[in-house]
Amino acid sequence: MASGDGDNKSSNRLAAETAQLEEHLEGWGEVMLAADRVLRWEKPWFPAVMMLGVSVVFLLIYWLDPSVLTGVSCAIMIICLADYLVPTVASRMFGSNKWTTEQQQRFHEICSNLVKTQRWIVGWWRRLFALKEEKPKMYFMTAVSVLSVVAWIGQQVHNLFLTYLIVSFILLFPGLNRHRLITKYVGMARREINKLLKQKEKKSE
């Protein structure tokens, strides 16, 4: 019963947080649905267009070579403009009569996934601090090792190019996941590794 009550409370909390996010992002509904279609590759040419846009943006940043302060200021300014203009423009372009039940359901799913992702990040953050309290030596060794690898990668790869790769992967991930390409290639890599291990075992025998 206690487990069932906990699950019900968690579900109710998830539903409440999702409803709150839906209300907050109501003006972004049509834009989010359009972005969702692109990110999930509903058309086969969407990935190419998306990567072209990302490449143009990063080439523009490389060409202009702004300072850190200028780049941060411009990014925040674009976010503020989008936050002000998008709901206003969307409300004029798209009427409520065009908002179908299917679109509302998909918008609900997007908001629910965003809440779940936020919870997942917070959960891992809490686990990290729990590890720090329970096993400080393991926490220290893990943190130092991971940060050392990240620092070495950052030293070997240009900052802007590394950011480009990270942003590209994040944008491509929903489509890769939907088409199960990540699972496919991870499975192929595992099979190849297992073959190599078996060959080594045979040679050692």
Secondary structure, 3 states (H helix, E strand, C coil): CHHHHHHHHHHHHHHHHHHHHHHHCHHHHHHHHHHHHHHCCCCCCHHHHHHHHHHHHHHHHHHHCCCHHHHHHHHHHHHHHHHHHHHHHHHHHCCHHHCCHHHHHHHHHHHHHHHHHHHHHHHHHHHHHHHHHHCHHHHHHHHHHHHHHHHHHHHHCCHHHHHHHHHHHHHHHHHHHHCCHHHHHHHHHHHHHHHHHHHHHHHHC
